[in-house]
Amino acid sequence: MNESDFRQAISQFASGVTVVTAWAGGRSFGMTLSAMTSLSLEPPALLICVNRKVPTEQAITASGVFAVNVLADYQERLARKFAKPADDKFDGVDVEYTRHGVPLVRGALGHFECTVRERMSGGSHSIFIGHVDAARVYDRRPLVYHGAGFGDFNGRVRSAIPVPDHVPPPTGVGAFFSS
C-alpha cells in the first residue's frame, strides 16, 4: 500500500483533536495531534504517537513530561495554528502552566498532565506512554477531525459552527482528577 492510499483511508477515522504541549530548554512546544488514546485505568495512562522529526517530540523526550489539551468545538483556529511549523506557536494563545512548566491551553474541553513512563519506536513516530498525573474536564463540546476537515460531533461542517473570537468562561467544571 502506498502512503497516499493509507492517508486517504485513515482520514475516514473520525477522532477528537488535541494539542500536545511540552516544556524543555526554557521554552514551550506544541503540536496538533489526533493520535492519542486511553491506554489504562489502573494505573491511569494514555498513549500518544508523535513524529520524531518535530520539535515537540524532542521536547517530550528531553523533559519526560507532556500535556494533552483536548480541543473544544470552537478551537479550530488553534488546531490549525499548532499544525504548522512556527517559531512561537504560543503567541496570542491563552495558557496556564503545570507545576512542570508545561502549557495548558485555556478554553479546552479537557487537559491531561502526563509523565512519560515508556517511549518506543513505531516507524516514523515515537510512541509515548504517559502516566496521567492529573486530568480536568469542562462542560464543552469536542472538535472532531474527519476526512481531512474539522467539524462537530453531529457531523456539521466547520463553516456551520460559529467560532468565537474569545474563549468563553468555563461552565460547569465537570471534574478534576489527580493520581
N, C-alpha and C positions, 0 to 999 in steps of 0.2 A: 504494500500500500504506500502511496506517495503522501508527502506532507500536506498537500492541498486537499486531497480526499479526506484525510484524517481531520484536518481543521474544519471542513465543511460538516462532516458527520458529528464531531464533538460539539459543534456550535448549537446543535439541536438539544443538547442537555441544558435545561434551564437551571440557573444557580443564583444564589444570592451574590451580592457584590461586597467585597471588603477592601479596606486599605490596611495593609500590614505596615507597621511602623517599628522603627528601632532607633537606638541612640548609640553612637560609637565615635570615638575620636573627637569629641566635643561638638558633634553636630547631629541633626535629625535626618533620618532617612525614611522613605515611604514609597509604596507602590500599590497599584490596584491589583487585586488578586481574587480569582474565583476558585482557585484550587485549595480549598480549606474544608475540612470535615471533622466532625466529632469522632474521637477515637475510643474513649473510655470514660465511664462514670466513676469507676473506682480503680485507681485514682482519677480525678478529672483531668482529661488530656485531649488535645486536638492535634491535628496533623496539617501542615501546610507544605506546599511544593513551590519552590522559588528558583527561577533560572539562575544558574551560577554566574552568569555574566553581568548581573545587575548589582549596583552598589548596595542595595538593601540586603541581599543575600550575604555579602561580605560583612556588613554591619551586624547582622544577626549572628553570624559565625564568630565574629570578634567579641561581641558583648555577652552572648549567651542568653539574651532576653529579647522579647518582642511583644507587640500588642496587635491584636486583630480588632479592627473597627468595622462593625457590620453597618453598612450604609443604609440610610432611610431613603424612602422613595423620592424625595426631593433633592438628593445629593448627587445627581448625575454629573453636575459640573465638577465635583470633587473626584469622582471616579475617572472622568476624562483627564483631569489635571494630573492625577497621580499615575496615569497610564503612560505618560510621555516623559522622556528624559528631560531633566531641568536641573539647574544648579541649586535652586531653593524652591522645592515644591511646596514648602510650608508658608511661603509669602502670602499673606492675606487669609490664612486658614486659622480659624479659632480653635486652639488646642489647650489642653491641660496636660500635666505631666505626672507619670507614675513615680514612685519612690526611686526607681532606677533611671529616671530621666527620659523614659520612652514617651513620646507624644501620643495623646488620645484625642481623636477628632470629636469636638463638641457637636451635639446635634445628631450623632449617630443613633442607630437603633439599639446598639449594644457594643460592649467592649470586653475583650478577654485579655488579661495580662498574663504572660506566659514566661516560664523559664525553660530553656532548651534542655531536654533530657536525652535526646538522641538526634544525631544527624547522619543521614545515609545518602548515598548517591542513587539517583534514578534517571539515567540518560543524561539529558542536558540540565537537569534540575537537582537541587538539594532537597531532600525530604527532611523536614524538621518535626520531631515530636515534641510538643510543648506541654509541660505540666501547667495547668491553669491555676495560677495563684489567686486570681480574683476575677470576677465577672460581674458586669452590670447590664441590665436590660431596661429599656424605656418603652413607653406605650406609643410606638410609631409603626409605620408600615414599611416593609422592605423594598429596596431597589432590587430588581431582577434583571439578569442578563440572559438573553436567548437569541439565537440566530444572528449574532454579531450586533445586537442592539439592546437598548435599555427599555424597561417597561415597569409595570407594577404587577402585583400578584394576581390581578384579574386579567392580565394579558393585554391591557391597554397600551398602545404605543406611547412613547415618551412625550410626544408633542401634545397628547391629550391631557397630560397631567400638569397642573400649574407648578412652576418651580419658583419658590420664594427667593428673594434676594437676601433675606436674612434667615438666621436659624431660629425657629420658634422655640420658646422655652419648653423644657421637659414637662410632659404631662403624665401624671400617674406613674412615677418611677415604679416599675414592676418589681424589681428585686436587685439585691446586691449580694453576691456570693463571694466568699473568700475561703480558701483552704489553707 
